[in-house]
Amino acid sequence: MSPSLREFASPADLGDALDAAGYLSDRGLATAAFLALRMQRPLFLEGDPGVGKTALAQTLATITGAELVRLQCYEGIDASQALYDWDFPRQVLHLRAAGDATDRTELEHSLYDRRFLIARPILQALERAPAVLLIDEIDRADDEFEAFLLEVLADHAVTITELGTIRATEPPLVVITSNRTREVHDALKRRCLYHWVNHPEFAREVAIVRRRVPEAAQGLAEQVAAAVARLRTANLLKPPGVAETIDWTRALHLLGVTRLDAETAEATLGAAVKYREDLVRVQRELAELLGG
């Protein structure tokens, strides 16, 4: 384990540190994160949106004193957005400034000097130490995007044709998240420690809400958490996550609500339900879904 990252004696020790930083993990998740740190292996977190995958990476950076470098994946992302790119405008200015006074071969070689290289998130994480590299929502990227990640995950290095291989002096902690909108290739998963992140059990979710919205009444937090738990079993297009539980509780508190009833729930459903089809269904079955 890198000496510049804080050492934790056990998963429980790491869990306590996460707790102190505001992230309530369960034993399984704390163990997976502990092993990722100790074994210097990427941590692949899969689960429904809003269960705290991204927040874990952010909190790990906080408690280890590392810099968080985030790569948000999207359809069509390629190496130039993730690894590096060349600063073309500066290269053109360099050519104009050189004029005809410089040997052409030497001039062409100078165009690919390190000063003209733009480091994107993956290269930034390799060059900065210590760092937590968050590759967020890998399932939103194309299949081909995963291929060039393999060198980074296996060797903590990036090969640049014009410059050679840039290797991390201190490997970053890599956290990869997926909402499982598609299956990620086995070749990528095999290089990682895997953990499925469940929605928290009722008591832990209430505790999380109380941490984030301490001004809200305990009873309101419990009612909202119970209502959200029922919504997750209602076969919605997008079941609400912990983030929605927090938002819904905060919205109700801001309205001065201390008890969740059908009227206030319907008026504030937009904090928890984000698809029209889901909204229509929940409104139709509101009393049942709220336990009424």
N, C-alpha and C positions, 0 to 999 in steps of 0.2 A: 504493500500500500504506500502511496506517495506520502512522504513525511510532511508535506505542506498542507495536506488535508487532515482535519481533526480526526484522531483515532477514537473509535468507540469500542468499549470493552465487550459489548454484547448487543444483540438486537433490542433488548429492553433499554439499554443505555441510549441507543439511537432513537428509539421511540420516545423516550423522555425528552431528548433534545428537540425532536420534532414537535412534541406537545408544548414545550416551553416557547417555541417559535410560532405557535398558533395552529399547528397542523395535528389533528387527532388521527393517528393511524391505528390499524389493528395489528395484531401480532404477526400475521402472515406478510403484510406489506412492509412492516419494519424489518422483518427478517430478510426479505428480498432485497431491500435497499442496503442493508448491512452487508450482505454477501456481494452485492455489486461493487461496493466500496472496497471491500477486502480483496476480492478476486480480480479487480480491475476489469470487470466485464460489463458490457452494455446491459441496461435494464429495460426490457420490453414490457410496457404496461398496456394492457388491453381492457376495454370495458365500455359501458355506455357513456355517452356524453354527460359531463357534469358530475362525475364521481370523484374528482380530485386528482386526476393523473398529472395534469400540467402543474397544479399547485404543489404537488410533491416535489417535482424537479426544482421549482422556485424555492421551496423551503430547504431542500438539500443544499442548494447554493448558499443560502443564508447561514445555515448551521456549520458548514464546512469552510466558510470564508472564501468561497470560490466565486468567480465571475460567471454569471448566467449568460450563455450565448444561445439564442433561440432561433431555430429555423422552422418557420411555419410552412408546411407543405400545402400544395395546391395542384390542381390538374395542369399539366404542361410544364411544371418546374423542371429545370435541367441543371447541368453542372455549373453553368455561368452564374446562376442565381444561388447555388448552394456551396460551391467550392471557391471559385475565383473567376475573375475576368480581367481583361487588359483595359487600361484607361486610354482608349483610342484618341480622345481629344488631346490629351497630354503628349501622346506619341506623335501626333501630327505637328503640334507646336515644337516638339523637340526636333523633328525633321526640318521644319522651316528655320529654326534658329541655327541649325548646323550648316545649312546652305550647301555649297559645293566644297567647303574647306576640309571636310572630313572624308577619309577613305570610306568607300561605299560598304565594303564588307564589315568594317568596324562600326559604321553607322547602323547597319541592319542589326548587328549583334547588340548594340546599345539600346535598341528599341525594346528589347525584352529584358531590360534590367529590372531588378526587384522593385525599384521605386515606381514603376509603371503598373505594378500588379495590384489589383483591387481584391483584398481578401474578403470573401463572403463568409457566412457563419461557420461552416465546417473548418475552413482554414483558420479563421480567427480563433476557434476553440483549440486547435492544435498548437497555435503559436502563443497562446496566453496560458499562464499557469498560476494558480490552479484554476480550472474551469469546469463548469457543468454545461454540456452540450445537450440542449433539448431539441430533439427532432420531433416536432409536434404534428400529429395526425398524418402519419406516413401513409395511411390507407387512402388519403385524398390524392396522393401523387400517382403517376402512371407506373406500371410494372417496371419499365426500363429504369426508372429513377433508383430503384433499389440496387441495381447492379454496381454502380460506382460507389455505393456506400460500403461495399464489402471490404475494399482495401482499407478504408478508414477504420472500420470496426476490427479488422483482423490485425493490422499493422500500426494503427494510429499514425498513418502517413498519407500524404497526397502526392501523386506524381504529376509534375508539370513538365510538359515536353520541352519547353525552352529553358527551364531552370534545373530540372532534375527532381529528386524526391525531397519533400519537406516533411520531416518527422518530428513528432511531439517530443520535447524533452521531458515532459510530464504528462502522461495520458490523461485526457479529460474524462470525467464521469459522464457517460452517454446515457441519456434517458430517451427512449423512443415510445411515443404514444400512438394508439390506434383505437378508433371507435368501431372497428370491424365492419365498415361499409363494404369492404372486400377482404379477401384472404391475402395475407402477406406471405411471400415466398418462404419456403422452409430454409433456404440457404441463409437468409437474413436472420430468421428466428434462432437457428442453431448457434449463432454467434452470441446470443444474448441469454441472460437469465429472464425467464418469463413469469409474469404474475397477472392474473385476472383480477381486476379491481371491481369488487361488488359495490352496490349501494350499501351504505352503512346500516347496521341494525338500528332499531328505533332509538334506543338510549343514546347511542353515539351520535346519531343525527341531531337529536335535540341538543346535545352538548355542543356540537359544531355550530348550530344556529345561535345558541346562547353566547358562544365566543364572538361570533360575527355581529350579532344584534343584541348586545347585552341589555339595552334599554327596554327590549320587549319583555312582556310578562312570560313567566315560565309556562303558565297554562296555555297561552297563545302559541308558543313555540311547539308544545306537545300536540296541540290540535292540528296545526299546520303539518307537522311531520307525519301525523297519523293520516291526514287527508292525502298527502303526497304518496305515502306508502300504498294507499288504495288506488290512486291514479296509476301507479306503476304496474298494477295487476290488471288494468282495464284494457290492455291490448291497444294502446294508443300508437300513433305513428312515431311520436317522439315522447317517451315517458320523461317526466321531469327529473332532473338530477338534484344534487345537493345545492347547487347554485340557485336553482329555482325555488327550493325550500327557503333559502336565505332571503331571496328577493321577495317572495310572497309574504314572509313574516315581516320584513322591513316595510313593505307597502302597507300592510294592515296596521302596523304600529303608527306609521306616519298619518294614517287616517283616524287615529285615536281608537282603534278597535282593540278590545281586550278579549273578545270571544268570537270564534269563527262560526258564522251561521250561513245559511243558504244565500241570503241577500247580499252580504258583504263578500262572500266567496264568488258569487257570479259577477259582481262588479269589479273584482280584482283578478279574475282568472288569467288575464293576460300576463301576469307576473310568473305564472307557472306553466301555462299551456301556450305553445307557439305556432300551432298549425290550425287552420280554420276547421278542418275535418275533426280534429280532436276537440276543439272548442265546442262545436255543435253537439258532439256526443256527450261531452262532460256536462254541458248545460241541460241536456235531455235527461241525464241520469244523476243529476247533481246530489239529490238527497241521499241516494244509495251510496254514491262514491264518497260522500262526506260522513257516512256512517249514521245518517239521520233516519 
